[in-house]
Amino acid sequence: MIFHVVALDDWLAGPERPFAPPALARDGCIRCCSDEARALEIAGRDFTDVTGPLMTLLIDEHRLDARVRWEPEPHVYGRINRTAVTGMLEIERDAEGRPRSHAVWS
């Protein structure tokens, strides 16, 4: 299982297509992480400007159509097919907007 932090609005855009955030075109890959704690760190560092719901995608790397390389964290070299996403966790934030925990999203 690998994890990717994303704004809910970005994930919901184009649900009929594989997920391809701007970072894929810019960097040639989608940076992921290997555990939930690291996802919270990434959310606190890179997503401070996101005001809406922030999610952590739970991705089964064995179901991805794209190649995954560990560098040392997982990088997906291509779009994320939505069938590889087995679930999502909502990132709960404190009053100052800092990530504090994950909650099951339904």
C-alpha positions as CSV (number, residue, x, y, z in Angstrom):
1,M,0.0,0.0,0.0
2,I,1.2,3.5,-0.9
3,F,-0.3,6.8,-0.1
4,H,-0.9,10.1,-1.9
5,V,-2.1,13.4,-0.5
6,V,-4.6,15.3,-2.7
7,A,-7.2,18.0,-2.4
8,L,-10.7,16.4,-2.6
9,D,-11.7,18.8,-5.4
10,D,-8.7,17.7,-7.5
11,W,-9.5,14.0,-7.0
12,L,-13.1,14.5,-8.0
13,A,-12.3,16.4,-11.2
14,G,-12.6,14.0,-14.1
15,P,-13.7,10.8,-12.3
16,E,-14.0,9.0,-15.7
17,R,-10.2,9.4,-16.3
18,P,-7.1,8.2,-14.5
19,F,-5.8,10.7,-12.0
20,A,-3.0,12.9,-13.3
21,P,-2.2,15.9,-11.0
22,P,-0.1,18.8,-12.4
23,A,3.0,17.3,-10.7
24,L,3.0,14.5,-13.3
25,A,3.5,16.9,-16.2
26,R,5.9,19.0,-14.2
27,D,8.0,16.3,-12.6
28,G,7.3,13.3,-14.7
29,C,6.0,11.4,-11.7
30,I,3.5,11.4,-8.8
31,R,5.2,11.4,-5.5
32,C,3.7,9.1,-2.9
33,C,4.7,7.9,0.5
34,S,4.8,4.7,2.4
35,D,2.7,5.4,5.5
36,E,-0.1,7.5,7.0
37,A,2.2,9.4,9.3
38,R,4.4,10.6,6.4
39,A,1.2,11.6,4.5
40,L,0.3,13.9,7.4
41,E,3.8,15.4,7.3
42,I,3.4,16.0,3.5
43,A,0.0,17.6,4.0
44,G,1.4,20.0,6.7
45,R,4.4,20.9,4.4
46,D,2.9,21.1,0.9
47,F,-0.9,21.7,1.3
48,T,-1.2,24.6,3.7
49,D,-3.0,26.7,1.1
50,V,-5.8,24.1,0.6
51,T,-8.9,25.3,2.3
52,G,-11.3,22.5,1.3
53,P,-11.1,18.8,2.3
54,L,-7.7,17.2,2.0
55,M,-7.5,13.5,1.4
56,T,-5.0,10.6,1.5
57,L,-5.5,8.1,-1.3
58,L,-4.8,4.5,-0.4
59,I,-3.2,3.0,-3.5
60,D,-2.5,-0.7,-4.1
61,E,0.7,-0.4,-6.0
62,H,0.2,-3.9,-7.5
63,R,-3.0,-2.8,-9.2
64,L,-1.4,0.3,-10.8
65,D,-1.0,0.4,-14.6
66,A,1.9,2.7,-14.2
67,R,5.4,1.8,-13.0
68,V,6.3,2.5,-9.3
69,R,9.9,3.2,-8.3
70,W,11.1,3.6,-4.7
71,E,13.5,6.5,-4.5
72,P,13.4,6.0,-1.4
73,E,9.7,6.9,-1.2
74,P,7.4,5.6,-3.9
75,H,7.1,7.5,-7.2
76,V,4.4,6.6,-9.7
77,Y,5.6,7.2,-13.3
78,G,2.3,7.7,-15.0
79,R,-1.3,8.3,-14.2
80,I,-3.0,6.6,-11.3
81,N,-5.8,4.4,-12.6
82,R,-8.7,4.8,-10.2
83,T,-9.2,1.0,-9.8
84,A,-5.9,1.0,-7.9
85,V,-7.3,3.3,-5.3
86,T,-8.7,1.1,-2.6
87,G,-9.9,3.8,-0.2
88,M,-9.5,7.4,1.0
89,L,-8.8,8.9,4.4
90,E,-9.8,12.5,5.2
91,I,-7.0,14.5,6.8
92,E,-8.5,16.2,9.9
93,R,-6.9,19.6,10.8
94,D,-6.8,21.6,14.0
95,A,-8.1,25.2,14.3
96,E,-4.9,26.6,12.7
97,G,-5.2,24.2,9.7
98,R,-2.4,21.9,10.7
99,P,-3.0,18.2,9.9
100,R,-3.6,16.2,13.1
101,S,-5.0,12.8,12.1
102,H,-6.8,10.7,9.5
103,A,-10.5,9.8,9.5
104,V,-12.3,7.3,7.4
105,W,-14.1,9.1,4.6
106,S,-17.4,8.0,3.4
